[in-house]
Amino acid sequence: MGYTIYYKTNVDKWEGAIAFLSRVCKGLRWNFKIRARGDVIIIPDFKKVEILVIPKKGSGFVKTYGIEPYTTLYLLILHSLNAFGSVEIIED
């Protein structure tokens, strides 16, 4: 059974958000990348959950299959981005 987090981002303070996300990923020992078009990619250390792709402005979704602590960590990361702009989140 899948568990999906849907999100819509509009991050005004993108450089600050990137610095924050980089620090969080370093602390969690997760891989952190920035795509050529600017999206942030967060790759956890567990292959059974999908990678989290965060656009500066746009929407996305990620399947975590309800696996903890990854579901909660993804939600915390996404909710934390509200400090840098706005994020709408729907869980399914």
Backbone as XML, in Angstrom:
<?xml version="1.0"?>
<chain id="A" units="angstrom">
  <residue number="1" name="MET">
    <atom name="N" x="0.843" y="-1.173" z="0.000"/>
    <atom name="CA" x="0.000" y="0.000" z="0.000"/>
    <atom name="C" x="0.892" y="1.241" z="0.000"/>
  </residue>
  <residue number="2" name="GLY">
    <atom name="N" x="0.560" y="2.208" z="-0.828"/>
    <atom name="CA" x="1.375" y="3.414" z="-0.930"/>
    <atom name="C" x="0.911" y="4.512" z="0.001"/>
  </residue>
  <residue number="3" name="TYR">
    <atom name="N" x="1.806" y="5.377" z="0.291"/>
    <atom name="CA" x="1.519" y="6.581" z="1.067"/>
    <atom name="C" x="2.204" y="7.708" z="0.322"/>
  </residue>
  <residue number="4" name="THR">
    <atom name="N" x="1.452" y="8.733" z="-0.022"/>
    <atom name="CA" x="2.001" y="9.795" z="-0.861"/>
    <atom name="C" x="1.842" y="11.147" z="-0.188"/>
  </residue>
  <residue number="5" name="ILE">
    <atom name="N" x="2.870" y="11.975" z="-0.327"/>
    <atom name="CA" x="2.832" y="13.360" z="0.126"/>
    <atom name="C" x="2.824" y="14.225" z="-1.129"/>
  </residue>
  <residue number="6" name="TYR">
    <atom name="N" x="1.785" y="15.036" z="-1.280"/>
    <atom name="CA" x="1.687" y="15.984" z="-2.393"/>
    <atom name="C" x="2.025" y="17.368" z="-1.852"/>
  </residue>
  <residue number="7" name="TYR">
    <atom name="N" x="2.739" y="18.164" z="-2.631"/>
    <atom name="CA" x="3.123" y="19.484" z="-2.143"/>
    <atom name="C" x="3.204" y="20.497" z="-3.277"/>
  </residue>
  <residue number="8" name="LYS">
    <atom name="N" x="2.976" y="21.747" z="-2.908"/>
    <atom name="CA" x="3.085" y="22.872" z="-3.833"/>
    <atom name="C" x="3.951" y="23.918" z="-3.145"/>
  </residue>
  <residue number="9" name="THR">
    <atom name="N" x="5.021" y="24.336" z="-3.811"/>
    <atom name="CA" x="5.972" y="25.262" z="-3.198"/>
    <atom name="C" x="6.005" y="26.598" z="-3.922"/>
  </residue>
  <residue number="10" name="ASN">
    <atom name="N" x="6.285" y="27.630" z="-3.151"/>
    <atom name="CA" x="6.558" y="28.963" z="-3.678"/>
    <atom name="C" x="7.554" y="29.592" z="-2.699"/>
  </residue>
  <residue number="11" name="VAL">
    <atom name="N" x="8.832" y="29.327" z="-2.936"/>
    <atom name="CA" x="9.884" y="29.716" z="-2.004"/>
    <atom name="C" x="10.518" y="31.021" z="-2.475"/>
  </residue>
  <residue number="12" name="ASP">
    <atom name="N" x="10.329" y="32.083" z="-1.686"/>
    <atom name="CA" x="10.870" y="33.401" z="-2.021"/>
    <atom name="C" x="12.354" y="33.512" z="-1.685"/>
  </residue>
  <residue number="13" name="LYS">
    <atom name="N" x="12.742" y="32.962" z="-0.553"/>
    <atom name="CA" x="14.130" y="33.050" z="-0.078"/>
    <atom name="C" x="14.849" y="31.744" z="-0.420"/>
  </residue>
  <residue number="14" name="TRP">
    <atom name="N" x="15.081" y="31.526" z="-1.711"/>
    <atom name="CA" x="15.584" y="30.250" z="-2.201"/>
    <atom name="C" x="16.990" y="29.936" z="-1.705"/>
  </residue>
  <residue number="15" name="GLU">
    <atom name="N" x="17.885" y="30.932" z="-1.682"/>
    <atom name="CA" x="19.253" y="30.686" z="-1.236"/>
    <atom name="C" x="19.273" y="30.242" z="0.224"/>
  </residue>
  <residue number="16" name="GLY">
    <atom name="N" x="18.453" y="30.885" z="1.048"/>
    <atom name="CA" x="18.351" y="30.480" z="2.449"/>
    <atom name="C" x="17.784" y="29.083" z="2.598"/>
  </residue>
  <residue number="17" name="ALA">
    <atom name="N" x="16.800" y="28.759" z="1.772"/>
    <atom name="CA" x="16.200" y="27.425" z="1.805"/>
    <atom name="C" x="17.222" y="26.366" z="1.410"/>
  </residue>
  <residue number="18" name="ILE">
    <atom name="N" x="18.023" y="26.654" z="0.389"/>
    <atom name="CA" x="19.051" y="25.706" z="-0.047"/>
    <atom name="C" x="20.066" y="25.475" z="1.066"/>
  </residue>
  <residue number="19" name="ALA">
    <atom name="N" x="20.503" y="26.543" z="1.720"/>
    <atom name="CA" x="21.463" y="26.408" z="2.820"/>
    <atom name="C" x="20.872" y="25.567" z="3.953"/>
  </residue>
  <residue number="20" name="PHE">
    <atom name="N" x="19.608" y="25.815" z="4.279"/>
    <atom name="CA" x="18.931" y="25.054" z="5.330"/>
    <atom name="C" x="18.825" y="23.577" z="4.958"/>
  </residue>
  <residue number="21" name="LEU">
    <atom name="N" x="18.347" y="23.297" z="3.743"/>
    <atom name="CA" x="18.178" y="21.910" z="3.305"/>
    <atom name="C" x="19.510" y="21.175" z="3.249"/>
  </residue>
  <residue number="22" name="SER">
    <atom name="N" x="20.546" y="21.856" z="2.811"/>
    <atom name="CA" x="21.878" y="21.260" z="2.762"/>
    <atom name="C" x="22.342" y="20.862" z="4.162"/>
  </residue>
  <residue number="23" name="ARG">
    <atom name="N" x="22.124" y="21.743" z="5.120"/>
    <atom name="CA" x="22.530" y="21.451" z="6.502"/>
    <atom name="C" x="21.745" y="20.274" z="7.076"/>
  </residue>
  <residue number="24" name="VAL">
    <atom name="N" x="20.449" y="20.247" z="6.831"/>
    <atom name="CA" x="19.621" y="19.140" z="7.318"/>
    <atom name="C" x="20.098" y="17.819" z="6.718"/>
  </residue>
  <residue number="25" name="CYS">
    <atom name="N" x="20.335" y="17.812" z="5.413"/>
    <atom name="CA" x="20.781" y="16.582" z="4.745"/>
    <atom name="C" x="22.143" y="16.130" z="5.258"/>
  </residue>
  <residue number="26" name="LYS">
    <atom name="N" x="23.019" y="17.077" z="5.499"/>
    <atom name="CA" x="24.335" y="16.730" z="6.044"/>
    <atom name="C" x="24.179" y="16.070" z="7.408"/>
  </residue>
  <residue number="27" name="GLY">
    <atom name="N" x="23.317" y="16.632" z="8.253"/>
    <atom name="CA" x="23.080" y="16.060" z="9.575"/>
    <atom name="C" x="22.466" y="14.671" z="9.528"/>
  </residue>
  <residue number="28" name="LEU">
    <atom name="N" x="21.614" y="14.435" z="8.547"/>
    <atom name="CA" x="20.969" y="13.127" z="8.395"/>
    <atom name="C" x="21.829" y="12.144" z="7.600"/>
  </residue>
  <residue number="29" name="ARG">
    <atom name="N" x="22.920" y="12.645" z="7.040"/>
    <atom name="CA" x="23.807" y="11.860" z="6.163"/>
    <atom name="C" x="23.072" y="11.376" z="4.917"/>
  </residue>
  <residue number="30" name="TRP">
    <atom name="N" x="22.240" y="12.275" z="4.386"/>
    <atom name="CA" x="21.536" y="12.026" z="3.136"/>
    <atom name="C" x="22.229" y="12.807" z="2.034"/>
  </residue>
  <residue number="31" name="ASN">
    <atom name="N" x="22.116" y="12.333" z="0.810"/>
    <atom name="CA" x="22.681" y="13.057" z="-0.331"/>
    <atom name="C" x="21.799" y="14.246" z="-0.684"/>
  </residue>
  <residue number="32" name="PHE">
    <atom name="N" x="22.450" y="15.317" z="-1.089"/>
    <atom name="CA" x="21.786" y="16.570" z="-1.430"/>
    <atom name="C" x="22.357" y="17.051" z="-2.758"/>
  </residue>
  <residue number="33" name="LYS">
    <atom name="N" x="21.486" y="17.326" z="-3.724"/>
    <atom name="CA" x="21.928" y="17.795" z="-5.041"/>
    <atom name="C" x="21.030" y="18.927" z="-5.508"/>
  </residue>
  <residue number="34" name="ILE">
    <atom name="N" x="21.567" y="19.728" z="-6.417"/>
    <atom name="CA" x="20.776" y="20.774" z="-7.056"/>
    <atom name="C" x="20.809" y="20.513" z="-8.555"/>
  </residue>
  <residue number="35" name="ARG">
    <atom name="N" x="19.640" y="20.369" z="-9.153"/>
    <atom name="CA" x="19.541" y="20.162" z="-10.599"/>
    <atom name="C" x="19.947" y="21.420" z="-11.343"/>
  </residue>
  <residue number="36" name="ALA">
    <atom name="N" x="20.264" y="21.267" z="-12.609"/>
    <atom name="CA" x="20.649" y="22.409" z="-13.445"/>
    <atom name="C" x="19.564" y="23.483" z="-13.460"/>
  </residue>
  <residue number="37" name="ARG">
    <atom name="N" x="18.304" y="23.077" z="-13.428"/>
    <atom name="CA" x="17.217" y="24.066" z="-13.446"/>
    <atom name="C" x="16.893" y="24.608" z="-12.055"/>
  </residue>
  <residue number="38" name="GLY">
    <atom name="N" x="17.627" y="24.143" z="-11.038"/>
    <atom name="CA" x="17.504" y="24.713" z="-9.710"/>
    <atom name="C" x="16.750" y="23.902" z="-8.681"/>
  </residue>
  <residue number="39" name="ASP">
    <atom name="N" x="16.079" y="22.837" z="-9.082"/>
    <atom name="CA" x="15.355" y="22.015" z="-8.111"/>
    <atom name="C" x="16.330" y="21.357" z="-7.136"/>
  </residue>
  <residue number="40" name="VAL">
    <atom name="N" x="15.907" y="21.222" z="-5.900"/>
    <atom name="CA" x="16.696" y="20.520" z="-4.891"/>
    <atom name="C" x="16.281" y="19.054" z="-4.894"/>
  </residue>
  <residue number="41" name="ILE">
    <atom name="N" x="17.266" y="18.172" z="-4.835"/>
    <atom name="CA" x="17.011" y="16.737" z="-4.772"/>
    <atom name="C" x="17.575" y="16.213" z="-3.461"/>
  </residue>
  <residue number="42" name="ILE">
    <atom name="N" x="16.725" y="15.561" z="-2.683"/>
    <atom name="CA" x="17.133" y="14.965" z="-1.420"/>
    <atom name="C" x="17.026" y="13.452" z="-1.562"/>
  </residue>
  <residue number="43" name="ILE">
    <atom name="N" x="18.154" y="12.779" z="-1.339"/>
    <atom name="CA" x="18.219" y="11.330" z="-1.511"/>
    <atom name="C" x="18.519" y="10.697" z="-0.151"/>
  </residue>
  <residue number="44" name="PRO">
    <atom name="N" x="17.521" y="10.039" z="0.449"/>
    <atom name="CA" x="17.748" y="9.427" z="1.763"/>
    <atom name="C" x="18.634" y="8.188" z="1.650"/>
  </residue>
  <residue number="45" name="ASP">
    <atom name="N" x="19.008" y="7.667" z="2.802"/>
    <atom name="CA" x="19.875" y="6.493" z="2.855"/>
    <atom name="C" x="19.098" y="5.181" z="2.761"/>
  </residue>
  <residue number="46" name="PHE">
    <atom name="N" x="17.842" y="5.248" z="2.404"/>
    <atom name="CA" x="16.970" y="4.077" z="2.365"/>
    <atom name="C" x="16.298" y="4.030" z="1.004"/>
  </residue>
  <residue number="47" name="LYS">
    <atom name="N" x="16.542" y="2.998" z="0.248"/>
    <atom name="CA" x="16.104" y="2.930" z="-1.150"/>
    <atom name="C" x="14.623" y="2.618" z="-1.340"/>
  </residue>
  <residue number="48" name="LYS">
    <atom name="N" x="13.907" y="2.257" z="-0.281"/>
    <atom name="CA" x="12.497" y="1.893" z="-0.441"/>
    <atom name="C" x="11.552" y="3.085" z="-0.418"/>
  </residue>
  <residue number="49" name="VAL">
    <atom name="N" x="12.087" y="4.289" z="-0.161"/>
    <atom name="CA" x="11.287" y="5.504" z="-0.282"/>
    <atom name="C" x="11.826" y="6.293" z="-1.467"/>
  </residue>
  <residue number="50" name="GLU">
    <atom name="N" x="10.951" y="7.058" z="-2.099"/>
    <atom name="CA" x="11.374" y="7.837" z="-3.264"/>
    <atom name="C" x="12.189" y="9.049" z="-2.837"/>
  </residue>
  <residue number="51" name="ILE">
    <atom name="N" x="13.005" y="9.530" z="-3.776"/>
    <atom name="CA" x="13.751" y="10.753" z="-3.509"/>
    <atom name="C" x="12.778" y="11.927" z="-3.474"/>
  </residue>
  <residue number="52" name="LEU">
    <atom name="N" x="13.147" y="12.963" z="-2.746"/>
    <atom name="CA" x="12.315" y="14.152" z="-2.613"/>
    <atom name="C" x="12.879" y="15.237" z="-3.523"/>
  </residue>
  <residue number="53" name="VAL">
    <atom name="N" x="12.084" y="15.676" z="-4.489"/>
    <atom name="CA" x="12.487" y="16.738" z="-5.413"/>
    <atom name="C" x="11.671" y="17.979" z="-5.065"/>
  </residue>
  <residue number="54" name="ILE">
    <atom name="N" x="12.374" y="19.063" z="-4.730"/>
    <atom name="CA" x="11.704" y="20.285" z="-4.288"/>
    <atom name="C" x="11.997" y="21.414" z="-5.268"/>
  </residue>
  <residue number="55" name="PRO">
    <atom name="N" x="10.980" y="21.883" z="-5.987"/>
    <atom name="CA" x="11.177" y="23.032" z="-6.875"/>
    <atom name="C" x="11.045" y="24.343" z="-6.102"/>
  </residue>
  <residue number="56" name="LYS">
    <atom name="N" x="11.682" y="25.387" z="-6.626"/>
    <atom name="CA" x="11.540" y="26.713" z="-6.017"/>
    <atom name="C" x="10.075" y="27.143" z="-6.062"/>
  </residue>
  <residue number="57" name="LYS">
    <atom name="N" x="9.464" y="26.949" z="-7.205"/>
    <atom name="CA" x="8.051" y="27.262" z="-7.381"/>
    <atom name="C" x="7.455" y="26.177" z="-8.266"/>
  </residue>
  <residue number="58" name="GLY">
    <atom name="N" x="6.523" y="25.426" z="-7.706"/>
    <atom name="CA" x="5.916" y="24.352" z="-8.474"/>
    <atom name="C" x="5.305" y="23.317" z="-7.556"/>
  </residue>
  <residue number="59" name="SER">
    <atom name="N" x="5.006" y="22.170" z="-8.119"/>
    <atom name="CA" x="4.370" y="21.119" z="-7.332"/>
    <atom name="C" x="5.076" y="19.798" z="-7.552"/>
  </residue>
  <residue number="60" name="GLY">
    <atom name="N" x="4.813" y="18.887" z="-6.636"/>
    <atom name="CA" x="5.414" y="17.567" z="-6.739"/>
    <atom name="C" x="4.733" y="16.604" z="-5.790"/>
  </residue>
  <residue number="61" name="PHE">
    <atom name="N" x="5.205" y="15.382" z="-5.819"/>
    <atom name="CA" x="4.718" y="14.372" z="-4.892"/>
    <atom name="C" x="5.830" y="13.366" z="-4.665"/>
  </residue>
  <residue number="62" name="VAL">
    <atom name="N" x="5.743" y="12.679" z="-3.547"/>
    <atom name="CA" x="6.742" y="11.669" z="-3.208"/>
    <atom name="C" x="6.053" y="10.537" z="-2.455"/>
  </residue>
  <residue number="63" name="LYS">
    <atom name="N" x="6.413" y="9.315" z="-2.801"/>
    <atom name="CA" x="5.874" y="8.138" z="-2.116"/>
    <atom name="C" x="6.871" y="7.687" z="-1.049"/>
  </residue>
  <residue number="64" name="THR">
    <atom name="N" x="6.364" y="7.580" z="0.178"/>
    <atom name="CA" x="7.194" y="7.072" z="1.269"/>
    <atom name="C" x="6.693" y="5.721" z="1.763"/>
  </residue>
  <residue number="65" name="TYR">
    <atom name="N" x="5.532" y="5.313" z="1.292"/>
    <atom name="CA" x="4.910" y="4.047" z="1.673"/>
    <atom name="C" x="4.667" y="3.959" z="3.178"/>
  </residue>
  <residue number="66" name="GLY">
    <atom name="N" x="4.623" y="5.124" z="3.847"/>
    <atom name="CA" x="4.373" y="5.162" z="5.280"/>
    <atom name="C" x="5.535" y="4.673" z="6.125"/>
  </residue>
  <residue number="67" name="ILE">
    <atom name="N" x="6.698" y="4.519" z="5.511"/>
    <atom name="CA" x="7.868" y="4.009" z="6.231"/>
    <atom name="C" x="8.450" y="5.117" z="7.109"/>
  </residue>
  <residue number="68" name="GLU">
    <atom name="N" x="8.571" y="4.814" z="8.387"/>
    <atom name="CA" x="9.138" y="5.768" z="9.346"/>
    <atom name="C" x="10.611" y="5.452" z="9.587"/>
  </residue>
  <residue number="69" name="PRO">
    <atom name="N" x="11.408" y="6.447" z="9.868"/>
    <atom name="CA" x="11.064" y="7.833" z="10.134"/>
    <atom name="C" x="10.998" y="8.708" z="8.884"/>
  </residue>
  <residue number="70" name="TYR">
    <atom name="N" x="11.098" y="8.117" z="7.700"/>
    <atom name="CA" x="11.222" y="8.895" z="6.463"/>
    <atom name="C" x="9.987" y="9.736" z="6.160"/>
  </residue>
  <residue number="71" name="THR">
    <atom name="N" x="8.810" y="9.186" z="6.395"/>
    <atom name="CA" x="7.589" y="9.961" z="6.162"/>
    <atom name="C" x="7.582" y="11.214" z="7.030"/>
  </residue>
  <residue number="72" name="THR">
    <atom name="N" x="7.856" y="11.050" z="8.298"/>
    <atom name="CA" x="7.863" y="12.188" z="9.218"/>
    <atom name="C" x="8.967" y="13.178" z="8.877"/>
  </residue>
  <residue number="73" name="LEU">
    <atom name="N" x="10.141" y="12.699" z="8.531"/>
    <atom name="CA" x="11.241" y="13.602" z="8.173"/>
    <atom name="C" x="10.915" y="14.399" z="6.915"/>
  </residue>
  <residue number="74" name="TYR">
    <atom name="N" x="10.329" y="13.760" z="5.916"/>
    <atom name="CA" x="9.929" y="14.489" z="4.705"/>
    <atom name="C" x="8.901" y="15.570" z="5.044"/>
  </residue>
  <residue number="75" name="LEU">
    <atom name="N" x="7.930" y="15.228" z="5.892"/>
    <atom name="CA" x="6.926" y="16.216" z="6.291"/>
    <atom name="C" x="7.567" y="17.382" z="7.040"/>
  </residue>
  <residue number="76" name="LEU">
    <atom name="N" x="8.492" y="17.088" z="7.940"/>
    <atom name="CA" x="9.190" y="18.152" z="8.671"/>
    <atom name="C" x="9.987" y="19.048" z="7.728"/>
  </residue>
  <residue number="77" name="ILE">
    <atom name="N" x="10.673" y="18.448" z="6.769"/>
    <atom name="CA" x="11.453" y="19.224" z="5.800"/>
    <atom name="C" x="10.529" y="20.143" z="5.004"/>
  </residue>
  <residue number="78" name="LEU">
    <atom name="N" x="9.446" y="19.596" z="4.489"/>
    <atom name="CA" x="8.532" y="20.399" z="3.674"/>
    <atom name="C" x="7.866" y="21.500" z="4.488"/>
  </residue>
  <residue number="79" name="HIS">
    <atom name="N" x="7.400" y="21.174" z="5.687"/>
    <atom name="CA" x="6.774" y="22.202" z="6.530"/>
    <atom name="C" x="7.780" y="23.289" z="6.909"/>
  </residue>
  <residue number="80" name="SER">
    <atom name="N" x="9.039" y="22.921" z="7.105"/>
    <atom name="CA" x="10.075" y="23.898" z="7.465"/>
    <atom name="C" x="10.307" y="24.922" z="6.368"/>
  </residue>
  <residue number="81" name="LEU">
    <atom name="N" x="10.011" y="24.564" z="5.134"/>
    <atom name="CA" x="10.209" y="25.505" z="4.023"/>
    <atom name="C" x="9.271" y="26.702" z="4.101"/>
  </residue>
  <residue number="82" name="ASN">
    <atom name="N" x="8.238" y="26.620" z="4.926"/>
    <atom name="CA" x="7.359" y="27.777" z="5.121"/>
    <atom name="C" x="8.117" y="28.978" z="5.679"/>
  </residue>
  <residue number="83" name="ALA">
    <atom name="N" x="9.243" y="28.746" z="6.312"/>
    <atom name="CA" x="10.067" y="29.848" z="6.822"/>
    <atom name="C" x="10.697" y="30.644" z="5.683"/>
  </residue>
  <residue number="84" name="PHE">
    <atom name="N" x="10.724" y="30.069" z="4.492"/>
    <atom name="CA" x="11.368" y="30.693" z="3.336"/>
    <atom name="C" x="10.384" y="31.073" z="2.235"/>
  </residue>
  <residue number="85" name="GLY">
    <atom name="N" x="9.117" y="30.834" z="2.457"/>
    <atom name="CA" x="8.085" y="31.116" z="1.457"/>
    <atom name="C" x="6.806" y="30.432" z="1.885"/>
  </residue>
  <residue number="86" name="SER">
    <atom name="N" x="6.181" y="29.718" z="0.956"/>
    <atom name="CA" x="4.962" y="28.992" z="1.316"/>
    <atom name="C" x="4.984" y="27.592" z="0.722"/>
  </residue>
  <residue number="87" name="VAL">
    <atom name="N" x="4.404" y="26.673" z="1.470"/>
    <atom name="CA" x="4.301" y="25.281" z="1.039"/>
    <atom name="C" x="2.928" y="24.770" z="1.445"/>
  </residue>
  <residue number="88" name="GLU">
    <atom name="N" x="2.229" y="24.177" z="0.499"/>
    <atom name="CA" x="0.959" y="23.508" z="0.778"/>
    <atom name="C" x="1.214" y="22.010" z="0.704"/>
  </residue>
  <residue number="89" name="ILE">
    <atom name="N" x="0.713" y="21.280" z="1.686"/>
    <atom name="CA" x="0.975" y="19.842" z="1.762"/>
    <atom name="C" x="-0.337" y="19.088" z="1.947"/>
  </residue>
  <residue number="90" name="ILE">
    <atom name="N" x="-0.476" y="18.009" z="1.188"/>
    <atom name="CA" x="-1.615" y="17.104" z="1.333"/>
    <atom name="C" x="-1.048" y="15.698" z="1.451"/>
  </residue>
  <residue number="91" name="GLU">
    <atom name="N" x="-1.530" y="14.971" z="2.447"/>
    <atom name="CA" x="-1.100" y="13.589" z="2.641"/>
    <atom name="C" x="-2.197" y="12.646" z="2.170"/>
  </residue>
  <residue number="92" name="ASP">
    <atom name="N" x="-1.773" y="11.575" z="1.520"/>
    <atom name="CA" x="-2.737" y="10.588" z="1.037"/>
    <atom name="C" x="-2.185" y="9.195" z="1.280"/>
  </residue>
</chain>
